[in-house]
Amino acid sequence: MKIWIAAASTLALLGASQALAQARKIDLGKVEYDGKCAHCHGPAGKGDGPTNAFMTRRAPDLTGLAKGNAGVLPVVMLYDAITGEKQVAGHGTREMPAWGTAYRVQAAEYYGDAPYDPEAFVRTRVLLLVEYINRLQAK
């Protein structure tokens, strides 16, 4: 009997938390993009962010990445550009922040001495950005 009560309670809690999450409809990719990318690339990814006036080179329009690659988003190139792991050919000097390093620092500050996987933290954040940029692609 106790097992059934515990199972029912667990299911009720899961249902309530799922309903709460759906009610909020938090778009984690957009939140990440707005915090890390929109100031240079613009809110719609057109390369028209407010900091462009201070940059030596205009931030690229992210909405045409798939179109410029035979209709397929260049995920690996985009991932590497975001993390800063590789210099992207044709981008000149690296003006864009290497978010991979910033995310590692953020994870260390957040988790402190608790065990965690910094690469999983970085991957999750970068993949949220890649997925959101995919949604920005002009149709």
N, C-alpha and C positions, 0 to 999 in steps of 0.2 A: 504494500500500500504506500509506504514512504517513497519508494522508487517512482511510482506513478505520480505522486504529488510533486516530487522534484522534477520529473520530466515535464509535467504540465507547466510548472513555474518557469522552467528554462525556455520552453516554447513560447510562453507568453512574453517573457523578457525579450527574446529574439524578435518576435513580431512587433513589439513596441519600438525597439531600437531601429528596425527596418523602416517602420512607418515614419519615425522621426527623421531618419536620413532622407527618405523620399520627400518629406514635407519641406525640408531645407533645400534640397536640390543644389548642393554645393558642387560647382564645376572646378575640381582641383587643378585641371590643366589651365583653365582661364585664370585662376587665382595665381598660379605660378608664373604664367605669362605676364600678367599685369604687374607683378612684383619685380620681375627680372628683365623683361624684354620690351614692354610697351613704351618705356621712356625713350628708347632709340628707334625701334621698329614701328611704333605707333599702335594705337589700340586695335586697329584692324589689320595690322601686319603690312601696311603699304610702304613702310620705310619713312614715315613722316612724323616720327616722335619729336617731342619738344627739345631734346638734347642734340638734335642734328645740327643746330646752329653752332654748336661748340665743337663739333667733330671735324677732323680734317677730311673725312670721307663719309658720304651719306650712307646711312644704314640701308641694307638691301631690302627690297620689297619681298616679303616672305610668301606672298600669295601666289606667286608664279613658279615656285620651285618644282612642282610636279610637271607643269606645262613645259618647262625648259628641260625636262628629263623624260621625254616621251610619255608623259602622263603618269609617271610613277614618282612618288616622293622619294628623293635620295636619302633614305633614312640613315645609312651609315655616315655619309658625308655630314648630314645635319647633326647627328649625335656627336661626331668628332669635333665639329665646329663649336657646339655648345660646351662640351667638356674641356676643350682646349688641349685635348690629347694630341691632335695633329694640326699642323698649319694647313689651312685649306688653300689650295692653289688658286691664284687669281684674287686673293683677298688682300694682297700687300701685307703691310705690317699688321700685327694683331691689335686692333683697337678694341675689339669686343672682349669683355671680361671672360676669363676661363671659369665658367660656373662650376666645373668639376671640383676645382680647388676650393671655391667658396662653399660649396655644399659639404665638403669634407670638414671644413672648419666649423660650419653650422652644426653638423652631426656631433662633432667632438664637444662643442659647447652644450648641446642639448642633452646628450647621454652621459657626459662626464666620465666617471669611472665605471659605469654600468657596461656590461658586455654588449657589443653591437657590431654589425657588419657595415663599415663605412662605405664599401663599394655598393652594397644593396641600397643604402640610403641615397647615394649619388645616382645610381641607375634609375631608381624610382622617380626621382625628381626630374631627371633628364627625359625619361620616357613620357612623363606627363606633358612636358613641353613639346616633344616631338608629336605626340598624339594631338595636341591642341593645334599646332602648326599645320598638321594634316587637315584639320577641319577648316583652316583658313584658306585652303587652296581654292582658287577661282574655278568655278565649274564650267 
